[in-house]
Amino acid sequence: MPNQVLTIEPQNELKFKVDFSGLFEQGYTTYMRLINPTTDTVLFKIKTTAPKKYCVRPNSGVLEPNSKVDIAITPQPVFVDPNDKHKHKFMVQSVIAPEGKTNIDQVWKETSPDQLMDYKLKCVFETPRGTNLNDAGDVPAQNEVSKKRVAVADDAKAPSKDAVEGLVQNEPKIKDGARTSGPLSESAVSTTLSFPKSENAESDLQKATSEVILLREEESKLRHENLQLKEELLRLRQAGGDGRGAARRHSYGPEKQAQAAMMPWLATAVAMALLGIIIGKFLM
């Protein structure tokens, strides 16, 4: 496999920002620059091991001699699985364009794997405090971690009940000067003040991390359901308004029809009354 002719910046790793729970920071974009220092035209492609979690623009193209291009890599608003954070990688694949070839897709199809030039970069995830999520183990929930550590430290500082009672019993002897057993040595004090061990601290921290991730996923589901309920309520209100409008239109319809039907009879009655008055005048 030939060496990569493009100059790639950064050279080794791409940095992304995540919060304490492992969620990508929205609106943050990482840039990678490709430089062609040669006199040949070079075709390039950008590939990743997690294509559903990143938007790469442009993900392929042509670099003319002594030219450069900036690649924008925008993460999607998803969580970084602690078990997969070391698997996120990007690869720049390039090949020198043959002379006289204008169909780029055909060039990629005809190029054998031995002619491709590959260059890989790993992903690094940074929290708001500047710590590296890749080196933080499998415990991204720092808030719960801090709480657990404080609780363990408080338990370690508090002496046991038996140790306190032993010191209280020895206090009168020290005041009276009757040091029958001699002064308390450092070994005796360390033996008396025994501190409890927190063997399950690591497992508790991992459980807290899992609970935080589950709560965030549940929150997202509830928001989606809330939006669906609001849309359904709006449709019901619109349907109810249309029904009431139709009912009002229908309620006025029969009255107008009845009035229209009575108009000829009223006109006939008035005409007959006028005719009767005229005939009566002539007869008189």
C-alpha positions as a printed NumPy array, in Angstrom:
array([[   0.   ,    0.   ,    0.   ],
       [   1.522,    3.39 ,   -1.014],
       [   2.089,    6.167,    1.513],
       [  -0.478,    8.909,    1.911],
       [   0.41 ,   11.897,   -0.288],
       [  -2.058,   14.266,    1.373],
       [  -1.165,   16.323,    4.418],
       [  -3.878,   15.872,    7.064],
       [  -4.543,   18.244,    9.971],
       [  -4.903,   17.257,   12.779],
       [  -2.532,   14.369,   12.313],
       [  -3.59 ,   11.797,   14.91 ],
       [  -6.956,   12.491,   16.57 ],
       [ -10.232,   14.369,   16.208],
       [ -11.686,   15.987,   19.333],
       [ -15.406,   16.127,   20.138],
       [ -17.242,   17.647,   23.109],
       [ -19.688,   15.597,   25.209],
       [ -21.471,   16.245,   28.496],
       [ -21.018,   14.196,   31.681],
       [ -23.549,   11.579,   30.556],
       [ -21.813,   10.972,   27.204],
       [ -24.209,   12.994,   25.   ],
       [ -22.656,   14.893,   22.088],
       [ -22.718,   18.673,   22.52 ],
       [ -25.187,   20.132,   20.018],
       [ -23.93 ,   22.712,   17.544],
       [ -20.271,   21.724,   17.929],
       [ -18.359,   20.929,   14.713],
       [ -14.851,   19.532,   14.334],
       [ -12.833,   20.38 ,   11.236],
       [ -10.224,   18.348,    9.382],
       [  -8.057,   19.911,    6.676],
       [  -6.715,   18.031,    3.653],
       [  -3.777,   19.56 ,    1.744],
       [  -2.46 ,   18.324,   -1.6  ],
       [   1.214,   19.411,   -1.815],
       [   1.87 ,   17.419,   -5.007],
       [   1.535,   18.291,   -8.682],
       [  -1.041,   15.508,   -9.226],
       [  -4.815,   15.599,   -8.917],
       [  -5.92 ,   13.478,   -5.933],
       [  -9.338,   11.962,   -5.247],
       [ -10.354,   11.509,   -1.603],
       [ -13.052,    9.883,    0.53 ],
       [ -13.821,   10.209,    4.263],
       [ -14.991,    7.052,    6.034],
       [ -15.906,    6.372,    9.686],
       [ -16.674,    3.366,   11.856],
       [ -19.838,    5.099,   13.183],
       [ -21.579,    6.624,   10.121],
       [ -24.926,    7.06 ,   11.91 ],
       [ -23.408,    9.304,   14.583],
       [ -21.545,   11.811,   12.4  ],
       [ -22.406,   14.109,    9.495],
       [ -19.375,   14.646,    7.223],
       [ -19.41 ,   17.435,    4.607],
       [ -17.925,   16.945,    2.083],
       [ -17.326,   13.214,    2.424],
       [ -15.575,   12.938,   -0.962],
       [ -14.113,   15.15 ,   -3.646],
       [ -11.196,   16.154,   -5.859],
       [  -8.081,   18.002,   -4.739],
       [  -6.242,   19.87 ,   -7.451],
       [  -2.438,   20.263,   -7.22 ],
       [  -1.332,   22.558,   -4.358],
       [  -4.882,   23.002,   -3.076],
       [  -6.663,   22.296,    0.209],
       [ -10.155,   21.605,    1.569],
       [ -11.742,   21.753,    5.038],
       [ -13.923,   18.818,    6.102],
       [ -16.708,   19.639,    8.609],
       [ -17.569,   16.764,   10.964],
       [ -20.724,   17.381,   13.014],
       [ -21.822,   14.739,   15.563],
       [ -25.492,   13.836,   15.833],
       [ -27.36 ,   14.436,   19.16 ],
       [ -26.848,   10.868,   20.406],
       [ -25.054,    9.177,   23.307],
       [ -21.558,    7.742,   23.133],
       [ -21.677,    4.171,   24.386],
       [ -18.892,    3.747,   27.012],
       [ -18.108,    0.333,   25.524],
       [ -17.721,    1.752,   21.99 ],
       [ -15.891,    5.013,   22.656],
       [ -12.551,    3.489,   21.636],
       [ -14.061,    2.165,   18.389],
       [ -14.9  ,    5.571,   16.882],
       [ -12.354,    6.236,   14.133],
       [ -12.1  ,    8.111,   10.837],
       [ -10.151,    7.149,    7.729],
       [  -9.009,    9.347,    4.842],
       [  -8.807,    7.282,    1.662],
       [  -7.179,    8.793,   -1.421],
       [  -5.902,    7.87 ,   -4.863],
       [  -4.081,    9.767,   -7.602],
       [  -6.482,   10.502,  -10.466],
       [  -5.418,    8.907,  -13.781],
       [  -4.899,   11.267,  -16.683],
       [  -7.828,   11.575,  -19.055],
       [ -10.328,   10.074,  -16.567],
       [ -13.316,   12.324,  -15.848],
       [ -15.752,    9.84 ,  -14.282],
       [ -14.792,    9.823,  -10.59 ],
       [ -17.074,    6.926,   -9.643],
       [ -15.571,    4.792,  -12.383],
       [ -12.059,    5.59 ,  -11.13 ],
       [ -12.925,    4.381,   -7.622],
       [ -14.423,    1.18 ,   -9.009],
       [ -11.426,    0.416,  -11.179],
       [  -8.837,    1.2  ,   -8.476],
       [  -7.521,   -1.903,   -6.691],
       [  -7.158,   -1.879,   -2.87 ],
       [  -3.363,   -2.   ,   -3.225],
       [  -3.397,    1.395,   -4.932],
       [  -5.437,    3.155,   -2.234],
       [  -3.728,    5.414,    0.291],
       [  -5.295,    5.158,    3.766],
       [  -4.792,    7.33 ,    6.827],
       [  -6.612,    6.724,   10.138],
       [  -7.47 ,    9.104,   12.978],
       [  -8.983,    8.215,   16.348],
       [ -11.733,   10.138,   18.155],
       [ -11.253,   11.8  ,   21.538],
       [ -14.256,   12.866,   23.646],
       [ -13.803,   15.791,   26.053],
       [ -16.155,   16.757,   28.9  ],
       [ -16.924,   20.391,   29.905],
       [ -14.228,   20.246,   32.609],
       [ -11.581,   19.371,   30.047],
       [ -11.232,   15.726,   31.064],
       [ -10.841,   13.02 ,   28.461],
       [ -13.786,   10.624,   28.333],
       [ -11.573,    8.01 ,   26.647],
       [  -9.363,    7.839,   29.751],
       [ -12.171,    8.148,   32.268],
       [ -13.105,    4.463,   32.161],
       [ -16.718,    3.422,   31.935],
       [ -18.062,    6.071,   34.34 ],
       [ -19.155,    9.179,   32.429],
       [ -21.696,   10.373,   35.027],
       [ -19.364,   12.576,   37.065],
       [ -22.055,   14.015,   39.323],
       [ -23.034,   10.623,   40.681],
       [ -19.376,    9.677,   40.927],
       [ -18.632,   12.695,   43.109],
       [ -21.565,   11.952,   45.397],
       [ -20.468,    8.347,   45.864],
       [ -16.885,    9.366,   46.573],
       [ -17.955,   11.914,   49.187],
       [ -20.117,    9.294,   50.908],
       [ -17.252,    6.81 ,   50.972],
       [ -14.859,    9.444,   52.317],
       [ -17.281,   10.383,   55.099],
       [ -17.633,    6.75 ,   56.105],
       [ -13.871,    6.365,   56.176],
       [ -13.374,    9.457,   58.361],
       [ -15.938,    8.395,   60.96 ],
       [ -14.35 ,    6.059,   63.609],
       [ -16.181,    2.952,   64.681],
       [ -18.396,    2.857,   67.768],
       [ -16.093,    0.454,   69.603],
       [ -13.114,    2.741,   69.028],
       [ -14.935,    5.756,   70.482],
       [ -16.025,    3.783,   73.562],
       [ -12.459,    2.599,   74.09 ],
       [ -11.105,    6.135,   74.032],
       [ -13.776,    7.296,   76.5  ],
       [ -12.889,    4.486,   78.921],
       [  -9.161,    5.294,   78.782],
       [  -9.663,    9.059,   79.309],
       [ -10.049,    8.952,   83.194],
       [  -6.872,    6.903,   83.514],
       [  -4.909,    9.441,   81.511],
       [  -6.211,   12.354,   83.607],
       [  -5.393,   10.652,   86.968],
       [  -1.87 ,    9.858,   85.857],
       [  -2.392,    6.116,   86.425],
       [  -0.914,    4.945,   83.154],
       [  -1.006,    1.284,   84.034],
       [  -0.939,    0.161,   80.432],
       [   1.455,    2.873,   79.233],
       [   0.766,    5.496,   76.567],
       [  -1.188,    4.569,   73.497],
       [   1.222,    3.72 ,   70.705],
       [   0.611,    4.544,   67.037],
       [  -0.006,    0.886,   66.285],
       [  -2.61 ,    0.675,   69.023],
       [  -4.395,    3.758,   67.757],
       [  -4.379,    2.476,   64.214],
       [  -5.676,   -0.867,   65.416],
       [  -8.411,    0.752,   67.501],
       [  -9.558,    3.175,   64.842],
       [ -10.469,    0.714,   62.153],
       [ -12.013,    2.176,   59.001],
       [ -14.632,    0.371,   56.94 ],
       [ -13.687,   -0.693,   53.437],
       [ -15.849,    0.161,   50.462],
       [ -15.47 ,   -2.897,   48.284],
       [ -18.556,   -2.211,   46.189],
       [ -17.795,    1.444,   45.374],
       [ -16.831,    0.705,   41.77 ],
       [ -19.964,   -1.33 ,   41.086],
       [ -22.139,    1.362,   42.678],
       [ -20.612,    3.99 ,   40.396],
       [ -21.274,    1.881,   37.328],
       [ -24.898,    1.359,   38.409],
       [ -25.33 ,    5.114,   38.869],
       [ -24.001,    5.716,   35.368],
       [ -26.43 ,    3.212,   33.85 ],
       [ -29.35 ,    4.778,   35.73 ],
       [ -28.498,    8.253,   34.424],
       [ -28.395,    7.011,   30.821],
       [ -31.731,    5.199,   31.243],
       [ -33.333,    8.296,   32.773],
       [ -32.199,   10.444,   29.839],
       [ -33.621,    7.955,   27.341],
       [ -36.893,    7.825,   29.29 ],
       [ -37.036,   11.63 ,   29.303],
       [ -36.633,   11.696,   25.522],
       [ -39.456,    9.16 ,   25.109],
       [ -41.77 ,   11.177,   27.376],
       [ -41.098,   14.357,   25.411],
       [ -41.97 ,   12.552,   22.184],
       [ -45.206,   11.203,   23.686],
       [ -46.079,   14.683,   24.975],
       [ -45.733,   16.127,   21.472],
       [ -47.951,   13.389,   20.063],
       [ -50.625,   14.107,   22.697],
       [ -50.545,   17.819,   21.904],
       [ -50.975,   17.128,   18.185],
       [ -53.874,   14.756,   18.882],
       [ -55.557,   17.351,   21.137],
       [ -55.206,   20.   ,   18.428],
       [ -56.795,   17.681,   15.844],
       [ -59.703,   16.953,   18.201],
       [ -60.284,   20.659,   18.806],
       [ -60.295,   21.366,   15.079],
       [ -62.705,   18.485,   14.457],
       [ -64.992,   19.77 ,   17.247],
       [ -65.011,   23.293,   15.792],
       [ -65.983,   22.002,   12.337],
       [ -68.812,   19.942,   13.841],
       [ -70.277,   22.892,   15.74 ],
       [ -70.112,   25.105,   12.631],
       [ -71.962,   22.507,   10.565],
       [ -74.605,   22.096,   13.283],
       [ -75.203,   25.839,   13.322],
       [ -75.584,   25.947,    9.559],
       [ -78.043,   23.063,    9.612],
       [ -80.061,   24.585,   12.486],
       [ -80.808,   27.735,   10.483],
       [ -81.592,   25.871,    7.287],
       [ -85.164,   24.579,    8.082],
       [ -86.363,   27.966,    9.362],
       [ -85.301,   29.714,    6.179],
       [ -86.943,   26.988,    4.084],
       [ -90.195,   27.312,    6.073],
       [ -90.22 ,   31.078,    5.61 ],
       [ -89.617,   30.69 ,    1.872],
       [ -92.485,   28.186,    1.629],
       [ -94.928,   30.563,    3.395],
       [ -94.204,   33.55 ,    1.156],
       [ -96.463,   32.447,   -1.824],
       [ -99.4  ,   31.804,    0.534],
       [ -99.045,   35.213,    2.142],
       [ -98.883,   36.874,   -1.28 ],
       [-102.044,   34.976,   -2.381],
       [-103.945,   35.989,    0.763],
       [-103.023,   39.661,    0.337],
       [-104.046,   39.555,   -3.329],
       [-107.413,   37.978,   -2.499],
       [-108.049,   40.59 ,    0.198],
       [-107.339,   43.451,   -2.211],
       [-109.551,   41.828,   -4.872],
       [-112.398,   41.473,   -2.357],
       [-112.115,   45.154,   -1.382],
       [-112.23 ,   46.285,   -5.035],
       [-115.25 ,   44.052,   -5.875],
       [-117.044,   45.315,   -2.79 ],
       [-116.631,   48.953,   -3.855],
       [-118.024,   48.204,   -7.312],
       [-121.041,   46.372,   -5.914],
       [-121.811,   49.155,   -3.543]])
